[in-house]
C-alpha cells in the first residue's frame, strides 16, 4: 500500500482535501462547497478513498481548522497563510508574491528567498472576495462557472465601486437599468474586485514572479484584471483551488510523524456539539464540545486550552448556548 499524507483545507465557502505522496505528487483530491463542516467532511470521505493509501499523517488548515482537527484527530493544524506558501514554494521556488482570493476572505503573501516576509489578510468584509462576484452574477442569472468567459466578451471599461459588496450590487442594478450589457458589467465587477483586493496590499512590496491561487483564480476575467493592474504576467497553478490542502499535506510530511492518530469521518456517524460560555475567568470563552455517537471527542474555543482535553462537568456554572 502506497504511503501518503492527507491535507484538509476547510474554508468559509469550500472544503478541500488532497492526498500527497513523499515526492509531493498529488495522488487524489476533492473540492466541495462548504455545506456545513460535518456534512462536507462526510462527502469528502465518500469521494476520496483513504483506504487505498497508508496515511502517515493528516494536517488541517483554513478558518474551520480547529473544528476539523478534533473531528479527524489530525496531527497538525496550521494557518492557511503558511499552507498556501509552502505549496507555492514547492512548485514555484522563485515566487515573490502570492495572491489568494477566497470565497469570503482574501490573502496576500510576500516572500524573499523562500521566506515569508509579510502577509495581508482581509476577513471582515466580503467586498473584494469571490462571494461578491458570485452574488452579482447570480443576480444577473449567470452561472458561477461561466462568469470568466462571459466577462471576457466585454468591450467597454465600466467603473464600479469595489470596496463594499452591497454598494457594488446597487451600482450593478443601476447599470443594468441603464442598458449596459451584462458582460461589460461583469468585467467591471472583476476589475473593481481586483482594485479593492490590491488595496489591502498597500504598502507591501509586490514583486514578480506572481502566483495567483484559490478557486477564484479559475476565473480568467479576474486573472486578466489582476494582470492589467500589475502590468505583469501572473501564474495560475493547475490545482489552484487545492493549494491550501496540498500545502498542509506537505507540512505534515516534513514533520516526519511516525504514529498518526488520524481517523476519517464515517458517513454513518452521528455528531453533536454542545456550547457554553466559561465563567472561570474574565475571558468568558465560548467553548464548543464535540461528540461522536455520544462519545466526547474534544473541545475548541478556550484561550487557556483547559477545555481542549477535558469534559465540562462543573454543575455550579450555568451553561448558555453559543
Order of alpha helices (4+ residues) and beta strands (2+ residues): beta-beta-beta-alpha-beta-alpha-beta-alpha-beta-beta-beta-alpha-alpha-alpha-alpha-beta-alpha-beta-alpha-beta-beta-beta
